[in-house]
Amino acid sequence: MGDLLNKSLNIEKLVDYQKDTVVSREIIKKELGTVTIFAFDKGQGLSEHSAPFDALVQIIDGEAEITISGEKNIVSKGEMIIMAANEPHALQAVNKPYKMILTMIKSD
């Protein structure tokens, strides 16, 4: 992480797509939350789960299907969605690969 401090970075180049997998790179890790960059190849995802963090997902390339409490959302490059703590959610690269920034902040 120290190599990322105090300099301008190209967000899309912080992680690369890899065939048939999900790649992640933690950018910030603190007691109150984290910032992680992900790259999902087409067909890849994270199965339904919940976390004790409010989460902001920003799509920086491609398009994601994000299901929150059973409601599907299509989120594309340049868009974001907020997921409340303890709500079940899942993420999937259905039609194309995508990259995202996940910012998680511990809920009260």
N, CA, C and O atoms as a DFTB+ gen file, in Angstrom:
432 C
 N C O
     1  1       0.820      -1.189       0.000
     2  2       0.000       0.000       0.000
     3  2       0.861       1.248       0.000
     4  3       0.469       2.257      -0.587
     5  1       1.998       1.214       0.628
     6  2       2.861       2.380       0.704
     7  2       3.266       2.910      -0.661
     8  3       3.500       4.109      -0.812
     9  1       3.354       2.018      -1.677
    10  2       3.736       2.448      -3.016
    11  2       2.623       3.229      -3.710
    12  3       2.844       3.777      -4.790
    13  1       1.429       3.291      -3.110
    14  2       0.301       4.001      -3.713
    15  2       0.086       5.393      -3.122
    16  3      -0.704       6.175      -3.651
    17  1       0.778       5.704      -2.035
    18  2       0.530       6.947      -1.321
    19  2       1.073       8.172      -2.041
    20  3       2.127       8.132      -2.676
    21  1       0.324       9.256      -1.922
    22  2       0.765      10.590      -2.345
    23  2       1.144      10.717      -3.815
    24  3       2.040      11.488      -4.160
    25  1       0.466       9.965      -4.687
    26  2       0.711      10.133      -6.111
    27  2      -0.559       9.819      -6.906
    28  3      -1.428       9.076      -6.450
    29  1      -0.643      10.387      -8.073
    30  2      -1.776      10.172      -8.957
    31  2      -1.705       8.761      -9.542
    32  3      -0.639       8.306      -9.958
    33  1      -2.853       8.072      -9.569
    34  2      -2.894       6.698     -10.063
    35  2      -4.026       6.537     -11.065
    36  3      -5.070       7.174     -10.924
    37  1      -3.836       5.698     -12.070
    38  2      -4.893       5.356     -13.004
    39  2      -5.694       4.207     -12.390
    40  3      -5.204       3.082     -12.295
    41  1      -6.916       4.495     -11.980
    42  2      -7.733       3.522     -11.243
    43  2      -7.909       2.224     -12.026
    44  3      -7.768       1.138     -11.462
    45  1      -8.215       2.324     -13.321
    46  2      -8.494       1.133     -14.119
    47  2      -7.278       0.213     -14.249
    48  3      -7.431      -0.975     -14.530
    49  1      -6.071       0.752     -14.046
    50  2      -4.864      -0.067     -14.204
    51  2      -4.371      -0.680     -12.891
    52  3      -3.351      -1.368     -12.876
    53  1      -5.091      -0.433     -11.784
    54  2      -4.655      -0.991     -10.494
    55  2      -4.897      -2.490     -10.385
    56  3      -4.231      -3.173      -9.607
    57  1      -5.854      -3.007     -11.166
    58  2      -6.064      -4.458     -11.263
    59  2      -6.333      -4.800     -12.723
    60  3      -6.890      -3.992     -13.465
    61  1      -5.937      -5.993     -13.126
    62  2      -6.167      -6.467     -14.490
    63  2      -7.169      -7.610     -14.471
    64  3      -7.263      -8.354     -13.495
    65  1      -7.913      -7.740     -15.556
    66  2      -8.800      -8.889     -15.705
    67  2      -7.961     -10.148     -15.856
    68  3      -6.895     -10.129     -16.472
    69  1      -8.456     -11.248     -15.283
    70  2      -7.845     -12.558     -15.476
    71  2      -8.950     -13.530     -15.833
    72  3     -10.024     -13.506     -15.231
    73  1      -8.692     -14.383     -16.808
    74  2      -9.699     -15.298     -17.331
    75  2     -10.313     -16.155     -16.216
    76  3      -9.603     -16.769     -15.419
    77  1     -11.647     -16.179     -16.184
    78  2     -12.426     -17.038     -15.294
    79  2     -12.154     -16.829     -13.811
    80  3     -12.209     -17.781     -13.033
    81  1     -11.860     -15.592     -13.410
    82  2     -11.582     -15.360     -11.989
    83  2     -11.959     -13.943     -11.569
    84  3     -12.296     -13.092     -12.392
    85  1     -11.889     -13.724     -10.261
    86  2     -12.078     -12.407      -9.657
    87  2     -10.740     -11.999      -9.058
    88  3     -10.130     -12.763      -8.310
    89  1     -10.286     -10.798      -9.386
    90  2      -9.018     -10.283      -8.873
    91  2      -9.336      -9.112      -7.949
    92  3     -10.192      -8.286      -8.266
    93  1      -8.649      -9.038      -6.806
    94  2      -8.862      -7.898      -5.914
    95  2      -7.529      -7.359      -5.418
    96  3      -6.526      -8.069      -5.338
    97  1      -7.561      -6.062      -5.087
    98  2      -6.370      -5.408      -4.545
    99  2      -6.834      -4.408      -3.501
   100  3      -7.521      -3.436      -3.816
   101  1      -6.455      -4.655      -2.261
   102  2      -6.825      -3.752      -1.174
   103  2      -5.949      -2.511      -1.243
   104  3      -4.722      -2.602      -1.296
   105  1      -6.600      -1.341      -1.241
   106  2      -5.900      -0.069      -1.361
   107  2      -5.718       0.588       0.007
   108  3      -4.662       1.146       0.306
   109  1      -6.767       0.513       0.835
   110  2      -6.718       1.064       2.192
   111  2      -7.345       0.049       3.135
   112  3      -8.394      -0.517       2.828
   113  1      -6.720      -0.184       4.269
   114  2      -7.270      -1.064       5.292
   115  2      -7.108      -0.378       6.637
   116  3      -5.992      -0.174       7.115
   117  1      -8.230      -0.028       7.238
   118  2      -8.256       0.618       8.547
   119  2      -9.297      -0.087       9.409
   120  3     -10.124      -0.837       8.888
   121  1      -9.267       0.141      10.702
   122  2     -10.235      -0.474      11.608
   123  2     -11.676      -0.097      11.234
   124  3     -12.586      -0.912      11.382
   125  1     -11.880       1.121      10.757
   126  2     -13.232       1.590      10.443
   127  2     -13.693       1.232       9.034
   128  3     -14.861       1.439       8.706
   129  1     -12.806       0.699       8.193
   130  2     -13.238       0.312       6.858
   131  2     -12.091       0.069       5.906
   132  3     -10.919       0.177       6.265
   133  1     -12.465      -0.268       4.663
   134  2     -11.476      -0.600       3.644
   135  2     -11.881      -0.022       2.291
   136  3     -13.043       0.315       2.065
   137  1     -10.900       0.084       1.401
   138  2     -11.134       0.404       0.000
   139  2     -10.414      -0.671      -0.804
   140  3      -9.215      -0.892      -0.632
   141  1     -11.160      -1.339      -1.688
   142  2     -10.607      -2.444      -2.469
   143  2     -11.041      -2.287      -3.919
   144  3     -12.187      -1.933      -4.195
   145  1     -10.122      -2.553      -4.844
   146  2     -10.414      -2.546      -6.277
   147  2     -10.583      -4.006      -6.707
   148  3      -9.786      -4.866      -6.333
   149  1     -11.628      -4.276      -7.496
   150  2     -11.910      -5.621      -7.992
   151  2     -11.987      -5.618      -9.509
   152  3     -12.368      -4.617     -10.116
   153  1     -11.622      -6.751     -10.125
   154  2     -11.852      -7.015     -11.547
   155  2     -12.531      -8.377     -11.651
   156  3     -11.974      -9.385     -11.216
   157  1     -13.734      -8.410     -12.228
   158  2     -14.521      -9.637     -12.391
   159  2     -14.551     -10.001     -13.870
   160  3     -14.977      -9.196     -14.698
   161  1     -14.105     -11.202     -14.207
   162  2     -14.239     -11.662     -15.583
   163  2     -15.704     -12.010     -15.835
   164  3     -16.451     -12.272     -14.893
   165  1     -16.116     -12.015     -17.097
   166  2     -17.499     -12.349     -17.457
   167  2     -17.882     -13.694     -16.842
   168  3     -17.132     -14.666     -16.932
   169  1     -19.053     -13.736     -16.221
   170  2     -19.542     -14.959     -15.600
   171  2     -19.109     -15.135     -14.156
   172  3     -19.578     -16.053     -13.482
   173  1     -18.238     -14.288     -13.674
   174  2     -17.732     -14.399     -12.303
   175  2     -18.530     -13.498     -11.364
   176  3     -19.148     -12.526     -11.798
   177  1     -18.509     -13.830     -10.077
   178  2     -19.232     -13.006      -9.123
   179  2     -18.921     -13.379      -7.691
   180  3     -18.059     -14.212      -7.411
   181  1     -19.646     -12.739      -6.797
   182  2     -19.599     -13.047      -5.375
   183  2     -20.998     -13.473      -4.976
   184  3     -21.958     -12.737      -5.201
   185  1     -21.125     -14.660      -4.383
   186  2     -22.440     -15.164      -4.010
   187  2     -23.033     -14.333      -2.876
   188  3     -22.337     -13.545      -2.237
   189  1     -24.318     -14.519      -2.641
   190  2     -25.021     -13.708      -1.649
   191  2     -24.364     -13.808      -0.276
   192  3     -24.030     -14.897       0.193
   193  1     -24.189     -12.664       0.351
   194  2     -23.588     -12.570       1.675
   195  2     -24.023     -11.250       2.289
   196  3     -24.659     -10.436       1.621
   197  1     -23.690     -11.034       3.538
   198  2     -23.922      -9.734       4.177
   199  2     -22.677      -9.393       4.984
   200  3     -21.843     -10.252       5.271
   201  1     -22.573      -8.115       5.344
   202  2     -21.401      -7.652       6.087
   203  2     -21.819      -6.525       7.019
   204  3     -22.784      -5.816       6.734
   205  1     -21.106      -6.349       8.130
   206  2     -21.463      -5.291       9.087
   207  2     -20.913      -3.924       8.680
   208  3     -20.562      -3.110       9.535
   209  1     -20.840      -3.679       7.382
   210  2     -20.323      -2.428       6.840
   211  2     -21.327      -1.842       5.855
   212  3     -21.947      -2.587       5.097
   213  1     -21.499      -0.516       5.849
   214  2     -22.146       0.145       4.728
   215  2     -21.132       0.099       3.601
   216  3     -19.936       0.278       3.835
   217  1     -21.594      -0.138       2.381
   218  2     -20.666      -0.314       1.268
   219  2     -21.079       0.529       0.074
   220  3     -22.251       0.568      -0.300
   221  1     -20.102       1.203      -0.519
   222  2     -20.291       1.979      -1.736
   223  2     -19.547       1.261      -2.851
   224  3     -18.338       1.051      -2.761
   225  1     -20.272       0.884      -3.907
   226  2     -19.668       0.248      -5.071
   227  2     -19.688       1.249      -6.213
   228  3     -20.744       1.763      -6.580
   229  1     -18.506       1.527      -6.779
   230  2     -18.356       2.413      -7.934
   231  2     -17.832       1.579      -9.094
   232  3     -16.760       0.984      -8.992
   233  1     -18.579       1.529     -10.197
   234  2     -18.148       0.764     -11.364
   235  2     -17.212       1.650     -12.196
   236  3     -17.579       2.754     -12.597
   237  1     -16.005       1.150     -12.447
   238  2     -15.014       1.934     -13.194
   239  2     -14.773       1.387     -14.597
   240  3     -14.084       2.018     -15.399
   241  1     -15.345       0.201     -14.898
   242  2     -15.279      -0.365     -16.241
   243  2     -16.337      -1.456     -16.350
   244  3     -16.525      -2.234     -15.415
   245  1     -17.021      -1.517     -17.475
   246  2     -17.981      -2.581     -17.710
   247  2     -19.321      -2.367     -17.030
   248  3     -19.781      -1.236     -16.871
   249  1     -19.950      -3.493     -16.625
   250  2     -21.304      -3.467     -16.090
   251  2     -21.499      -4.624     -15.120
   252  3     -21.096      -5.752     -15.401
   253  1     -22.120      -4.340     -13.973
   254  2     -22.346      -5.356     -12.942
   255  2     -23.827      -5.533     -12.679
   256  3     -24.610      -4.587     -12.772
   257  1     -24.199      -6.760     -12.349
   258  2     -25.529      -7.021     -11.815
   259  2     -25.355      -7.174     -10.306
   260  3     -24.699      -8.103      -9.835
   261  1     -25.953      -6.246      -9.557
   262  2     -25.818      -6.245      -8.107
   263  2     -27.201      -6.438      -7.508
   264  3     -28.098      -5.621      -7.713
   265  1     -27.364      -7.523      -6.769
   266  2     -28.641      -7.847      -6.152
   267  2     -28.548      -7.515      -4.673
   268  3     -27.653      -7.993      -3.976
   269  1     -29.480      -6.689      -4.197
   270  2     -29.520      -6.293      -2.790
   271  2     -30.893      -6.656      -2.242
   272  3     -31.910      -6.157      -2.724
   273  1     -30.926      -7.521      -1.237
   274  2     -32.185      -7.976      -0.630
   275  2     -33.175      -8.438      -1.693
   276  3     -34.363      -8.122      -1.625
   277  1     -32.677      -9.190      -2.680
   278  2     -33.521      -9.766      -3.715
   279  2     -33.831      -8.852      -4.889
   280  3     -34.439      -9.308      -5.857
   281  1     -33.442      -7.580      -4.847
   282  2     -33.717      -6.640      -5.935
   283  2     -32.485      -6.480      -6.818
   284  3     -31.423      -6.064      -6.353
   285  1     -32.644      -6.822      -8.122
   286  2     -31.526      -6.733      -9.062
   287  2     -31.348      -5.310      -9.569
   288  3     -32.316      -4.611      -9.868
   289  1     -30.085      -4.897      -9.659
   290  2     -29.707      -3.588     -10.177
   291  2     -28.602      -3.780     -11.209
   292  3     -27.656      -4.532     -10.974
   293  1     -28.717      -3.107     -12.345
   294  2     -27.634      -3.088     -13.326
   295  2     -26.889      -1.769     -13.113
   296  3     -27.472      -0.691     -13.217
   297  1     -25.594      -1.871     -12.813
   298  2     -24.772      -0.704     -12.517
   299  2     -23.628      -0.693     -13.528
   300  3     -22.879      -1.664     -13.639
   301  1     -23.500       0.413     -14.264
   302  2     -22.534       0.519     -15.366
   303  2     -21.415       1.492     -15.037
   304  3     -21.468       2.220     -14.046
   305  1     -20.392       1.486     -15.903
   306  2     -19.247       2.384     -15.752
   307  2     -19.725       3.807     -15.482
   308  3     -20.598       4.327     -16.176
   309  1     -19.138       4.422     -14.463
   310  2     -19.494       5.778     -14.095
   311  2     -20.644       5.863     -13.109
   312  3     -20.998       6.955     -12.667
   313  1     -21.235       4.723     -12.756
   314  2     -22.345       4.694     -11.810
   315  2     -21.897       4.052     -10.500
   316  3     -20.863       3.389     -10.426
   317  1     -22.718       4.274      -9.464
   318  2     -22.425       3.696      -8.146
   319  2     -23.720       3.266      -7.491
   320  3     -24.807       3.673      -7.901
   321  1     -23.590       2.435      -6.468
   322  2     -24.726       1.999      -5.675
   323  2     -24.259       1.851      -4.230
   324  3     -23.118       1.467      -3.973
   325  1     -25.147       2.159      -3.295
   326  2     -24.829       2.032      -1.873
   327  2     -25.590       0.841      -1.313
   328  3     -26.795       0.707      -1.526
   329  1     -24.879      -0.022      -0.595
   330  2     -25.474      -1.203       0.032
   331  2     -25.412      -1.019       1.537
   332  3     -24.336      -0.806       2.096
   333  1     -26.562      -1.099       2.195
   334  2     -26.626      -0.917       3.642
   335  2     -26.006      -2.112       4.366
   336  3     -26.050      -3.241       3.876
   337  1     -25.437      -1.850       5.520
   338  2     -24.861      -2.912       6.351
   339  2     -25.915      -3.962       6.653
   340  3     -27.094      -3.652       6.825
   341  1     -25.473      -5.195       6.713
   342  2     -26.285      -6.349       7.105
   343  2     -27.398      -6.704       6.124
   344  3     -28.230      -7.553       6.442
   345  1     -27.445      -6.085       4.943
   346  2     -28.404      -6.448       3.898
   347  2     -27.752      -7.518       3.013
   348  3     -26.600      -7.353       2.611
   349  1     -28.457      -8.601       2.704
   350  2     -27.872      -9.609       1.815
   351  2     -27.683      -9.044       0.405
   352  3     -28.570      -8.387      -0.138
   353  1     -26.521      -9.310      -0.170
   354  2     -26.220      -8.809      -1.508
   355  2     -25.309      -9.781      -2.249
   356  3     -24.575     -10.560      -1.641
   357  1     -25.375      -9.714      -3.585
   358  2     -24.540     -10.544      -4.456
   359  2     -24.128      -9.697      -5.650
   360  3     -24.843      -8.774      -6.039
   361  1     -22.966     -10.011      -6.236
   362  2     -22.452      -9.260      -7.385
   363  2     -22.092     -10.245      -8.482
   364  3     -21.535     -11.310      -8.211
   365  1     -22.416      -9.885      -9.740
   366  2     -22.189     -10.806     -10.850
   367  2     -21.822     -10.043     -12.112
   368  3     -22.402      -8.998     -12.409
   369  1     -20.854     -10.574     -12.853
   370  2     -20.512     -10.057     -14.186
   371  2     -21.298     -10.897     -15.188
   372  3     -20.807     -11.925     -15.652
   373  1     -22.507     -10.470     -15.522
   374  2     -23.399     -11.273     -16.344
   375  2     -23.061     -11.161     -17.823
   376  3     -22.773     -12.170     -18.467
   377  1     -23.090      -9.955     -18.370
   378  2     -22.933      -9.754     -19.810
   379  2     -21.517      -9.410     -20.254
   380  3     -21.153      -9.633     -21.408
   381  1     -20.727      -8.874     -19.350
   382  2     -19.366      -8.455     -19.696
   383  2     -18.548      -8.352     -18.420
   384  3     -19.124      -8.271     -17.335
   385  1     -17.234      -8.351     -18.515
   386  2     -16.409      -8.172     -17.315
   387  2     -16.583      -6.760     -16.772
   388  3     -17.015      -5.854     -17.484
   389  1     -16.243      -6.590     -15.515
   390  2     -16.290      -5.243     -14.934
   391  2     -15.252      -5.085     -13.839
   392  3     -14.769      -6.053     -13.252
   393  1     -14.924      -3.799     -13.584
   394  2     -14.038      -3.430     -12.486
   395  2     -14.801      -2.481     -11.578
   396  3     -15.625      -1.688     -12.032
   397  1     -14.511      -2.576     -10.284
   398  2     -15.206      -1.716      -9.330
   399  2     -14.297      -1.336      -8.181
   400  3     -13.309      -2.008      -7.887
   401  1     -14.663      -0.231      -7.537
   402  2     -14.052       0.167      -6.273
   403  2     -15.094      -0.108      -5.195
   404  3     -16.236       0.340      -5.302
   405  1     -14.708      -0.833      -4.169
   406  2     -15.576      -1.122      -3.039
   407  2     -15.039      -0.374      -1.828
   408  3     -13.921      -0.629      -1.378
   409  1     -15.844       0.555      -1.296
   410  2     -15.492       1.285      -0.079
   411  2     -16.431       0.815       1.010
   412  3     -17.643       1.008       0.917
   413  1     -15.877       0.199       2.042
   414  2     -16.691      -0.297       3.157
   415  2     -16.379       0.515       4.406
   416  3     -15.217       0.729       4.754
   417  1     -17.447       0.966       5.080
   418  2     -17.320       1.758       6.301
   419  2     -18.130       1.093       7.385
   420  3     -19.317       0.818       7.204
   421  1     -17.487       0.829       8.525
   422  2     -18.144       0.131       9.621
   423  2     -19.419       0.863      10.025
   424  3     -19.419       2.080      10.214
   425  1     -20.500       0.108      10.153
   426  2     -21.785       0.663      10.549
   427  2     -21.835       0.823      12.054
   428  3     -21.146       0.111      12.784
   429  1     -22.662       1.769      12.525
   430  2     -22.818       1.981      13.971
   431  2     -23.427       0.774      14.653
   432  3     -23.626       0.787      15.868
